[in-house]
Structure formats: C-alpha cells, structure tokens
C-alpha cells in the first residue's frame, strides 16, 4: 500500500474563492497565496501541520530570509516566485520516498516494522484525544475502545502529526529495539513538545503570508544548517533524551515512535490499528523556540530556569493575556513576561516598513491542559484575535500601553462586580462565595466584553498612528464597559433579597470600625470603582448627568412660569 503525501490530497484548503477541497502537499504550497487557511479536524492541528510539514519544507528547500529586506521581497511577491516554485517541486520529488505515509520501508514520521514484544497493536483512536482509548476516556467520546475505527490515510496523516506534537505523557508501550524498555513498558515519558508550552502563532491574510510570518529571519544561517526528520536517516525504536540542535529538528521533533497499520477495503486503504511507543525526549525548550511567549524569573529557585515557556490558562480568551503578547523585553532584575520571537519580529518588520501600516495581523493561541499525571487531556484551548502590528514595535509603545490599559480595565471592572456580589451576600446575612465555587458576575462581564475587545483591537489596527482615532476608540470601549457593568449590577440588585436593603452590621474587633453592608452601599462602591477604572466614561457620564440636570431645571422653570 502507498499514500504519497506529496501528490495525494490530504490537506483541506480554504480558498479565497470557490469551495474548500482537499489538496496535496505540493498543490497547497504552490497555491498558498490563493488559500486563506486550512480546515482541520482539530484547531491544535494547525501548529502541528505548519511545524511538522509546511515550514520545514519551505526552509529546507528554499532557505529562510536572511534579512528583513529579503523577507519584505518575499512578502511583496504575493506568492512563491516561479524560481521558488520550481525548487519546491524538485525538492518534494527528491524526497518523495520519505513522504509515503504507508511505505513498508520508510513511512512518513514513523518507524517501519515497529512492534511490541508481544506483537500487540491498539486502535487508531489512540491518536485522537477526543476518543476513548486507554486511560483517556472523554465523557462525550463517540466510540468505545472496543469498537473499530477506520481512518482514511488523509485523516490518519493529520492525527499522526498531532500525536508527535501533543501526545499525552506517562507510560507507553515498549517496542522491540528500545533498550530502555522495562517489563514491556517505557515510563517517564513527557507530553509532546507543544504540550509543554502555550503556542502563539501569527496569522496572515493567506496561507502564504502565514508561512512567511512564521519564518524567523535567519540572520546567521543556522536554520539552513539543520535538517528535518525526513532528510535524516530512518528512525528506529531506539530513542534518546537531549536538546534540539537546530530549528528544523525542533519543528519536526519525533517525540513518539509510531507505526500506522492499514488494511485494504472496498473504499481503499484504511488505517485501523497503531503501535505507539516512546520517542525522543526534549530536555529543554530552546531559546530559539519561535512559537511561545516566555515567563522571566529574576531570582529562580534551585534547578529552575530563569526563562521558561508561558502556558495558556483554560477559560481565558487570548486578549486577557495580551501583556504576554505585547511586552517586548523584561529587565534581567525583574520578574515578568515577554512575547514570542515571531511577534517581536513582526514588530520589527512593521517598524522597517516591511508590513503595511494597516496590516490585519492576527494571533492564534493553542494549548492543552493535561490531567492525572499528564496521561489524559482535560482541556483544549484555541483562540484567535486581531492584533495591531504597530503595538509590537518599540516606536509605538503608546498604542501598546492603550491596549494593555483596556485589558486591565476589563479585569478590574470584573473584580469590582465580584466584590459587589460579595457585599450583597454579606448584606443578606450570608458569606462571599468560595474562590473556586459558583458563577461570578465578573466572568459574565468578561464574556460580554469579548466581541467588543476584538472590535477594539481590529479598529486600532487600521489607523495606529492617529492618536485622535485611538482615543476615540478607548472612549467608546470605556462606554461599553461602563454600560455592561451597570447592566449586570442592576440584575444583581434586582435579584438581592429585601433583607439586603436593610443590610447587616458586622461586629468590629477591638479598635476597628464596624462594617456596614447594604445593597445601596454595594452599589455606591461599584460606581466609585468604575469611576476610577474608566475615567473617560466617568467624564462622559458626568457630562450627561449635568445635561439631564440642566434639562430638568429648565422644565421646572417653565412649569413655574405657567
């Protein structure tokens, strides 16, 4: 059996015009400027496909831009040039044998003849986190482990790449040829390399621009000296623990030893079984990892690195962690977070005029939260937000500060609403909700503000140099936060029991003031907090109130004269 990834359709492209269709690797690259993106079964497949296939093919075949000026030339081509297209075709033809998914000798990203000591195989569902297999038993899995799953080679190729990047940790089945195997098992396996960080990936208007935005400028030629996994010797069951030597090796890191087992059916080859064993262990996330933001610790504990990848938190939108996307650098003597290599590069490209002033840059974030010794998947996180490229440039830190101010305002307004709920509960004779229990009005506010924040980010991308436009955008944003916070507060007051109106006096300790909790004081405290958090909206509200007072006064005078 054979399934040639170079010429067989397996990547579902989203063209800028026309209907989505599966295309081969070669067609996808050659037509990347006509494609908006890829439609994949899971959002976390996007970084897997880019890192394991698309980016390494481009860099190994063409090299990476050696300067910002060369990057700009690539960008202005609006697609690979005829010379580059020819090189890509020749390159893929030369390596075609290593891109055969079902090859008996050199299957793509697999180990030929991989087997366990007892010759056992498992359902191919083992590659799919959303399906029950082994310790991973999702609540809403559509299949049980005892049922047979048949995957088309096109789908199996995607889940194979996904497993190399995101597979769960803990015990793996031992394989013949693995000298570290004990009792038929290999223990201590970490998660796939992307599972150890929060992926941050810039996106462009087309797949071609997305590929360019994810190519680090190769100033010293380091990337060109590395090789991807298909250009190295065929893998065996043996594995090692070590750091990545270069970018191409990092992108195509083989964290698992896998063999797909296919059978012929009336509909063509179908992958039904798999052997999945331990693979190479990445001992440290290298500083040249381009797809993550970083946490910096000025005084690390013993054995702790002063700089390590930042993880995403479940339940939070990408814009809620905007500081990690916008901060360019952290002083060595300070704790903090800083953005990814590629986003910092996007800021440099903008500053040098390589990106248009109004370029609609988007940033996608991906992550997985594991549970129970990282052997099961608890949450999958994926989000995408517009981000002004100007905010990533050192020359536009005013814009950066405005965006960070907007995020801080949302968080502080949410906290003020949560505090109001706590005061209302005390006024009614109860106690505040425990931190880890119950729904909170602050979460409702953040959810309500989500589309407005995305609209603000997109709007500031269009005219990042016009301070009047930026200030108008911030004023409109504060008006929305004020309005939505007051609306949620009104609902809380309406739901409060009558006893909250009379309130409760909390006994004071010796030498302390008594605390008085009433619905009126809770409402007044929220209004005071919002005035401090949203000064532009507070000023507008004050002007509206003054206008209402003038109108009321004039009405009274007219009635008196009558």
ABEGO torsion letter per residue (X at the ends): XBBBAAABBABBBBBABEBBBBBBAAAAAAAAAABABBBBABAAAAAAAAAAAAAAAAAAAAEBBABAAAAAAAAAAGEBBAAAAAAAAAAAAAAAAAABAABAABBBGBBBGBBBAAGBBBBAAAABAABBBEABBBAABABBAABBBBBBAAAAAAAAAAAAAABBBEBBBBBBGBAABBGGBBBGBBBBAAAABBBBBBBBABAAAAAAAABBBBAAGAAAABBBAAABBBBBABBBBBBBABAAAAAABBABBBBBBBBBBAAEBBBABBBBBBBBBBABBBAABAABBBBBBABBBBGBBABBBBBBBBGBBAAAAAAAAABABBBAABBEBBBBAAAAAAAAAAAAGABBAABBBBBBBBBBBBBGGGABBABBBBBBBBBBAAAABAAAAAAAAAAAAAAAAAAAAAAAAAAAAAAAAAAAGBBBBBAABEBBAAAAAAAAAAAAAAAAAAAAAABAABAAAAAAAAAAAAAAAAAAAAAAAAAAAAABBAAAAAEBBBBBBBGBBBBBBBAAAAAAAAAAAAAAABAAAAAAAAAAAAAAAAAAAAAAAAAAAX
